[in-house]
Amino acid sequence: MVMGSASVADAAAAVTTYPVAPDVRLNVHSGPGTNYGITRTLPVGTRVPIFCQTPGTTVSGYYGTSNIWDNIDNGEFVSDTYVHTGSDGYVTDRCA
């Protein structure tokens, strides 16, 4: 038995997905802020995983004003103000 060797599939299965704000096509940035380039735009009705969260540019969005950014994929971040996490604070670990 090998200890401490969780697979990528196991890690992905443990990540919760959250809905993006209704009727919003959400820009995905290459870093935690509006000053980072847009890598893609998520369609209306998307759910996103949050692998970690980090402070960045303060944004006023659908769910209030915050500087929390959600890492949804490798090198991809969205403002937490457009993701319905049910919290005004961090809901997962901070990004390293």
C-alpha positions in Angstrom: 0.0 0.0 0.0 1.4 3.4 -1.1 0.7 6.2 1.3 0.2 9.8 0.3 -0.2 9.2 -3.5 -3.7 10.4 -4.2 -4.4 10.5 -7.9 -5.4 13.5 -9.9 -8.9 12.0 -10.3 -9.2 11.7 -6.5 -8.3 15.3 -6.1 -10.7 16.5 -8.8 -13.5 14.4 -7.3 -13.0 16.3 -4.0 -13.5 19.7 -5.5 -16.9 21.3 -5.3 -18.3 23.3 -8.2 -20.2 26.5 -7.8 -22.7 28.3 -10.1 -21.7 31.5 -11.9 -24.1 34.4 -11.4 -27.3 34.2 -13.4 -27.2 35.6 -17.0 -23.5 36.3 -16.7 -20.8 35.5 -19.3 -17.8 35.5 -17.0 -14.3 36.6 -18.1 -11.5 34.2 -17.0 -8.2 36.0 -16.4 -4.6 34.6 -16.4 -4.1 35.8 -12.8 -6.0 37.2 -9.8 -7.0 40.6 -11.2 -8.5 42.6 -13.9 -5.0 43.7 -15.0 -4.3 40.1 -16.2 -5.3 39.1 -19.7 -8.6 37.4 -20.5 -8.0 33.8 -21.5 -11.6 32.9 -22.2 -15.2 33.8 -21.4 -17.5 31.3 -19.6 -21.0 30.8 -21.1 -24.2 31.6 -19.1 -25.1 28.8 -16.7 -21.6 27.6 -16.1 -20.5 25.9 -12.8 -16.9 26.3 -11.8 -14.6 24.3 -9.5 -12.5 26.3 -7.0 -9.1 24.7 -6.4 -7.9 27.6 -4.3 -8.5 31.3 -3.7 -6.2 34.3 -3.5 -6.5 38.0 -2.9 -6.2 40.3 -6.0 -7.9 43.2 -7.6 -11.1 44.4 -5.8 -14.1 43.9 -7.9 -17.8 44.9 -7.5 -19.9 42.2 -9.0 -23.2 40.3 -8.8 -22.6 39.1 -5.3 -21.0 42.2 -3.8 -17.5 43.7 -3.6 -14.4 41.6 -2.8 -10.8 41.1 -3.6 -11.1 37.3 -3.5 -10.2 35.5 -6.8 -11.0 31.8 -7.5 -8.6 29.6 -9.2 -10.7 27.5 -11.6 -8.0 25.8 -13.6 -4.2 26.0 -14.1 -3.5 29.7 -14.6 -7.2 30.7 -14.7 -8.9 32.9 -12.2 -12.4 34.5 -11.9 -13.6 37.1 -9.4 -15.4 35.5 -6.5 -18.0 38.3 -6.8 -19.5 36.4 -9.7 -19.5 32.9 -8.2 -22.2 31.8 -5.8 -20.2 30.2 -2.9 -22.7 31.1 -0.2 -20.0 33.1 1.6 -18.4 36.5 1.6 -15.1 35.0 2.6 -12.8 32.2 1.6 -14.4 28.8 1.1 -11.3 26.8 0.4 -7.5 27.0 0.8 -5.5 30.0 -0.2 -3.4 29.5 -3.4 0.3 28.8 -2.7 
